[in-house]
Amino acid sequence: MSRPRRSRPEPKKPCCMVSEILEEAGIDRTRLRQIRRQILEGIVLMCQWQLQRMEEPETQKKKRGGREPRRVVVE
């Protein structure tokens, strides 16, 4: 008394769905690759900048004019 299996259509693969969405938005693979590269280069640049700031000696930080607390007079 086994039940017959229902045949369902195969679901779309996520990669195909993403490709369809990008195609509908008018973004082709070359443009997507350019955008991805720009984002990654920006992240790398930001990380390098943060590392440089961490490696600076304290004397240079003070010369640079680090953030000092502001004194405000309240009436």
N, C-alpha and C positions, 0 to 999 in steps of 0.2 A: 504494500500500500504506500508506495512512495509518491510524493507529489511531483507533478511535472514542473520543471523550472520555467520561469517566465523569462522570456528573452527581452532584455533591456538594451536600448541603444548604448553604445560605448560613450562614456562621458568624455568631453574634450579635455585634452591635456592642458595643464596650466600654462605651459610655454606657448601653446597655440593661442590660448585666450589672450595672453599679453600681447602677442604679435598682432592679433586682430584689433585690440584696443589702440595700439600705437598706430596701426595703419589707418584706422578711422580718424585719429587725431591728426594725421598728416605728418607723422614723424617716421622717417625711414631709418634703416639700420645705421647708415653712415652718420646721420645727424645724432642719433642716440649714442653712438660710440664717441663722438666729439664731446657731447654734453657730459658723459660719464668720465671722460679723461679730464675735462676742465674741473669737475667736482673733486676728483681724486688729487689733482695737482694743487687745488686750493687747500684741501685738508693737509697735504704734505707741507705746504708752505706755512700754514698756521702752526703745525706741530714744530717745525724748525724754529719759528719765531718764539714759541713758548720755551723751547729748550735753550735758546740763546738768552732769554730773560732769566731763566733759572741759573745759568752759569755765570752771570755777571757778578763781579765782586760788589760788596756793599758800598764802597766808595763811589763807584760809577752810578749806582742807583740814586745816591743822594745828589750827585752832580746833575743828574738827569732831571731832577725836580720831581721826585716821587710824590705821591699824594700826601699832603700834610692836612691835618684837621683844620677846618676853617673856624675862625672865631667870629661869632655873630653876636651883636648887641641887640638884645630884645628890650623894647620899651614897654 
